[in-house]
Amino acid sequence: MPYSVLSIARPFTLSIPDGEYSQLRTLLQWLTSTTHYWLTKFNWRAQETRINSLPNFKIFVHEEAGKEDIDLHFVGLFRKGKMLFPSCWFMGGQVASFEFMPFLEIVQKKYSSSDLSYHFIVSSRPGYLLSSGPGQAQAYTSQDAARVINKAMTSLSFRRDKLIYCRVSKCRVSTTRRYRPKKKKLSSTGGNAFKNEIFAIDTPLGSLLPPSHIRPGFNIVLHLGFMDELKSNPNLSLGAALNDFTFERYTKVGALPAWSIKLFSAKFNPALDSYAEIFQDMVMHHVVGLLPTSKGKGTSWTTTDWVSINVWSSIIPLITKANVRGFLGHDAATDEDFLDVASTYLPGFSGLAEQYRNGEKMVLRQMKNKKANGLKPLSDPPSVFYYVNEDGQYLDDLRLQMDIQMPLCAASIHTTTTTIVQCLYDLASRSQYLPALRQEIEEDTEEHGVVLTRRAASKLEKLDNFVKKVQRFCSPDLTTFQRKATGPVTLSNGFHIPKGARIEVATGAINADEALYHNPSEVDGLRFYNKRQESDEARSKFQVLSVSKTDLAWGYGRAACPGRFLADLLTKMVLVEILKHYNIKMPEGQCRYENMEIQGQTLPNEQGVVLIRHKAV
């Protein structure tokens, strides 16, 4: 190699994160299983018959000069007689009208043409399946497709100003005020407009509704005044609301059995300190391994370099391993296949059946080991699996074991990872808080030792304040206290909640309420720390773990999250070790990454990177 190359180029070693390989494996597994299904099991003629059971049409659309004419396919359910408005539905992606078949079949079966309130028209996007498209050499945009569809509808003698165009994104109906990406705005708008009143969000259409229009299926948003009378109401079920949210019928992940939640609180939480040393070893080993301690063979940096790391993919393997160790035991926490299932099962919604079967293999193995071990703990300290099967009563019930293990993983791994990632983005973009946090960590370590127990973690008041600040601005759930009415409920003011309705509280709006927070939009890194110094009574409040009518991150009442103590301990362990070992900052010119808001959740940017280097520099 010419000497001059070394002054310009640097050695490079390929090192792809495990998470990316895991995602590739998941994709390839899905492609393989799907292709096999299409080749051997899918009945193409039956699908053709199903498509023809709906009224299909084609209409020729003459395009403007220089653009190819389009033969547009659509399905239409037309009202007989005078109509209100024609409703034209289309997908935001590059798909056809077949996506709407389940919806159209329900409408066709339930209503005759004279009973319809609308014409329902669902078109295939130009260029896809049954609609012809432009030549490949012709640039074609979403605006072009929209123009063609609009021409087709107006040529059917529908007035343009009376057409209702409904765009659907990711299988959720949406309009101009979309529910999925705009719930924060909707809940905040409603929370401000109806601060001491009841309102509702019509979730499919994403519009705010006054109480007089509320029907079953809407999300009824209550104000804080009703919290105490509802927190123990037997006709309101958190489990039913969670089952709806996770599509439990299909994912097999829903609410935990009530008795297992009590067992978690009574057995696992009190034993958390016995896990402290195990978790600490996991965290220290993982965090130190984020960067090599010195330049060596195969490394392309030295201890003086700032190195870019993907925050999400760096943190989620650690949190997955720690949670699985607590839930299912040591063997599961060292099994890469099960760790992959635990970390990816619910969020992707792809390959669920195969992932579920893979999860069953490890759980079944643990059940057999438990029987062979004479019901003794398989790990020290015992896992949740041990407490569930302490008397052996459920060791032949694989479905029950999965009904506990999979929801535990789905509920804990991504929420804890989300909190840590949000904190690291804040630390990287607000370095002014680092000195005070590091000083507090040093003092806490001197007093309590290296292992961070629950007591030692509770003494990190400034770090606790920082996490709570992130929790307020980036609350994973824009609404909390979600419940589904399993029976009718009448509030103290006479308001009636029908069976089947869902209720919630606008946590995002509460977190920005000027009546509760002075200058709520101001990023005050010591807001809660200073409030805790005001009195002895205040010292026990305003903490990450606090649960009250104004601290709703963990829920409220008897259904407050029992896993919050584990999440708090792991979050602080990771942040402490990173602050001990590394300096951290955002890449040059990069502001803090914006959050993503989806279906009432606030999620961090999973592609975001930060720069770290060894703190000794």
GIRATA-V58111 format. One record per run of one state. SS is the DSSP state (H for helix, E for strand, L for the rest). FROM is the first residue (numbers start at 0). LEN is the number of residues. If there is no record, write none. Layout:
SS FROM LEN
SS FROM LEN
This chain:
L 0 2
H 2 4
L 6 11
H 17 23
L 40 3
H 43 9
L 52 3
E 55 6
L 61 8
E 69 8
L 77 7
E 84 7
L 91 5
H 96 14
L 110 7
E 117 6
L 123 18
H 141 14
L 155 4
H 159 3
L 162 1
E 163 6
L 169 2
E 171 3
L 174 4
H 178 15
L 193 5
E 198 4
L 202 4
E 206 4
H 210 3
L 213 5
E 218 4
L 222 1
H 223 7
L 230 5
E 235 2
H 237 8
L 245 2
H 247 4
L 251 6
H 257 31
L 288 18
E 306 4
H 310 17
L 327 2
H 329 4
L 333 2
H 335 9
L 344 7
H 351 21
L 372 11
H 383 5
L 388 9
H 397 32
L 429 1
H 430 18
L 448 5
H 453 5
L 458 2
H 460 13
L 473 3
E 476 1
L 477 2
E 479 6
L 485 3
E 488 2
L 490 5
E 495 2
L 497 4
E 501 4
L 505 1
H 506 4
L 510 16
H 526 6
L 532 3
H 535 4
L 539 8
E 547 1
L 548 2
E 550 1
L 551 5
H 556 3
L 559 4
H 563 18
E 581 4
L 585 10
E 595 3
L 598 2
E 600 3
L 603 5
E 608 6
L 614 3
